Amino acid sequence: MPHVAEIWRHPIKAHGREAIDEVTLTAGECLPWDRRWAVAHERSCFDIDRPSWQPCQEFSRGAKSPRLQAISVRVDPAYRNLTLSHPDRPDLTIDPDDHGGACEFIQWVMPISNGNRMLPSRLVRAPGKAMTDTDFASVSLINLATHRAIEAELGHDISPLRWRGNLLLDGLEPWAEMDWIGKTLRIGGAELEIKEQITRCMATTANVETGARDADTLGALKSGWDHQECGVYGVVTKSGHLLQGDTVEVV
């Protein structure tokens, strides 16, 4: 039976992930706390006086700094704090909306950022807008059967967290999600319309435990299926609560 195997949120775009057991989705919005903040690099055009959604090129990301993939995070909603962890850095707890906390974060992430690329400069936010890779409020879904097919093409196991999805689904056929574009998924009490496939970048080549590039995920996609897609973006069309283990129905 198709079902939700895991639920993940990524409070700071490309800088950490957290597993949760349940979530309430709201129509027209992203998963709560997902990509709420992003890290503008030193040449970013992000305007702090008129903040708005910006494409991923304006931000620090795992495609350029693979060690970022090894960050994990814990959210304390009551205190609006984030605690970030990385194997090569001490844990850091901050309020991302506090200027001092944002500065602490930039200093914390600098040593694990690629110095040959544009370095992190500012922790930014656009109220009411999540910094997803789409210019619409999206939730990303990963088919674990597709993930296992990619593992088979690679010849070794990799973590599905490399894909940085929100909802990891199991009990499906490999690549079933490719036929969902324009269709609606009912998951728990929520419904999502599937909008488009996700084209993958170099971030997925990095190990989520070490931050080292150790798997040619893009090469495997190209050699096995002649594309670079893995996963789909959905838009919440009906608000509702969903739990880990909830069934997935295409309607």
ABEGO torsion letter per residue (X at the ends): XBBBABBBBBABBGBEBBBBABBBBBBGBBBBGBGABBBBBAABABBAABBBBBBAAABBBAAABAAAAABBBBBBAAAGBBBBBBAABBBBBBBAABAAAAAAAAAAAAAABBAABBBBABBBBBBGBBBBABABBBBBBBBAAAAAAAAAAAGBBBBAAAAGBABBBBGBBBGAAAAABGBBBBBEABBBBBABBBBBBAAAABBAAAGBBABBAAAAAAAAAGBABBEBBBBBABBEBBBBGBBBBBX
